[in-house]
């Protein structure tokens, strides 16, 4: 293999193999990866703006039996701190989200052993009755797989019922690393990598917009990172013509503060800024059929995320009015609506507010500025 040849092929939007991606990881310079990824970004997102979003991550419950070793948020059934969010709390959070310019809830929780399909369909219907313009970007493949097992239903039937009840899009949560060797070590209670991909195949059949993610920098090998990228690319290639499929890809480094992975196995987050920038560039290179690549400012901070905008990323994600899960493992960074726009401008780009489907939104005329208090 030859670095120049591989980068030339990548610049023509060719699919590189796992082995070729690994070769670039070890042999290509950061500058070369950034250049090629940036040129691809210019072709795929020619408007040149950097998109961002206002939404809120609300947890349906913190009860979970998956027992992921990187999660400090969950509580076992019966724990004194366990909860299921009530409708009055949703109303308060949604109305505040609207005041802050948001249009969407990212609803996620855990693998609650007693919450089946009717819990989620009833919740979605109720929220849409109360707030017809609210968008629900909710759950994720592991939660869909969990509900399917509880109900003895297929993934597509669970998703169809949820879509009919108000689900607008499916987050790429719970992907971590899709190789089952890794999943057995860090998230044994969740669905396997193949099932995660199969849930996304079902979502794409129903034309539910989705995203894909990768949490890296823990127990995975470099080969397993590129295997993950290629598997996601393959599922995207299978989506029906004209359907949304994966609208975006978001990689972020493992956050280790207080996690079992760190306490028991001594696994820490050693992903440097340079490694993250390279991962963003390689994501753009390896995923030519996914248009939007998002830089995770929440986990890497403003300065690294800004550099990523010249390394293939075209999106800064959401200001996340509320976020509890990744933050519980030590992600310290925060943005207001003004702060995220200022950061994008400082990196040399024009900020553009968007919705979950990456359609542009007008800035709300009355926008209350968020106070960072979490």
Secondary structure, 3 states (H helix, E strand, C coil): CCHHHHHHHHHCCCCCCHHHHHHHHHHCCHHHHHHHHHHHHHHHCCCCCEEEECCEEEECECECCCCCCCCCCCECCCCCCCCECCHHHHHHHHHHHHHCCCCEEEEECCCCCCCCHHHHHHHHHHHHHHCCCCEEEECCHHHHHHHHHHHCCCHHHHHHHHHHHCCCEECCCCCCCCCHHHHHHHCCCCCCHHHHHHHHHHHHHCCCEEEEEEEECCCCCHHHHHHHHHHHHHHHHHCCCCCCCEEEEEEEECCCCCCHHHHHHCCCCCCCHHHHHHHHHHHHHHCCCCCEEECCHHHHCHHHHHHHCCCCCCEEEECCCCCCCCHHHCCCCCCCHHHHHHHHHHCCCCEEEECCCCCECCCCCCCCCCCCCC
